[in-house]
């Protein structure tokens, strides 16, 4: 079921969304200061490309004050906007019965795109 969900996701917008994260990651990595945020964009692109079967878990052992600071900067420069977009799409997909699995993936992506420095992807 995960494979079929991933194929449908990929064909109906997952590839385009992943390319957006990849392009954003490359643009951030061009600047030396933006490399940590660019790497998080690449992490998000991997999950957006193939979300079914992956789980988002908090980092073990705490995240530290540097991750906290990076999360705050992420939130203020686009993370909150990205999370709200995933929330809106999740709510729209949740209206129909057939869209519920895709809504769950958007809610998972919302969690990761809100605080990426304190989350890991498993699976």
N, C-alpha and C positions, 0 to 999 in steps of 0.2 A: 504494500500500500504506500510506503514511503517513496518508492521509486516512481510510481504513477503520480503521486502528489507533486513530487519534485519536477517531473516532466511538464505537467500542466502549469505549475508555477513558473517554470523557466520560459515556456512559450507565451504566457500571458502577462509579461511584465517583469519577471525576475531578472532576465538578462539585461534589460535596459536599466533597471534599478542598480544592479551590480556594477554595470559600466559607469554609472554616475558616481558610485562610491570609489571605484578604481581611479577614475579621472580626478576626483577630489583628492584622493590619497596621493597621487603623483604630483598634483599641484602643491600640496602641503609639503611633500618630501623634497621639492625643489629648494625650498628654504631650509636651512639647517635647523632653525628654531622649530619648524613645524613637523619634524620627523616623528615625534611620538604620536601626534594626532593623525598623521598620514598612515602610520602603522595600524592605528585603530580603525581607520577607514578601510584598510585592506581586510581586517578581521571582519568588519561588518559586511564587506562585499562577499566574502566567502560564505557567510551565513545567508545573505540575501540570495545568492546564486543557488543554493541547495539547502533550504531550511528544514525540510522534513527529516526527522531522525536525529536532529541536533538538539542539545539541551543547554540552556544558559544557567550557569551556577556561579555563586559568589566565589571570589578568590579565597583560597585557604590561607589561614594565618594572618588575615587582615590585609589591608591595602597600603597603609602608611599615609603620611601627610603629603608626600609628593603626588601620589595617585589622587588624593582628595583635591589638591590644587589643580591638577590637570583635568579632573572631572568638572570642577567649577568653571574653568576656562572653556571646556567643551560645551557645557550647558549654556553659557552666555554667548557663544559664537556660532550656535546652530544646532546644538544637541537637543534643546527643548523643542525647537521647530521640527526637527526630524522625528522626534518622539510623537509630537502631536499629529504629524502626517500619518504615521503608522497607526495611531489611535483612531483617526478618522476612517482610514481604509479598513481597519479591523471592525469598526462599528458598521460600516456599509456592507461588508461581507457577512457579518453576523445576522443581517436581516433575513437572508435566505438560508434554508437548511443545507443546501449543497455548498454554500460558502463558509460554513462554520469551521472546517479544517483550515481554510486559508485565513480566516479571522484569527484563529489561535496562533498562526505563524506571525501575523502582524503584531499581535500582542507580545509575543516572544521577542520580536525585533524591536518593539517599543522599549522593552526593558533593557536590551543591550544598547540601543542607541541613546538612551537617557544617561547611563553611567558606564561607558565602555571600559574605563580603566579599573573598575572594581568587579568586573565579570569575566568569566572564562567560558569558552564554548567547548562542550563535550560531545563527542559522537562523530 
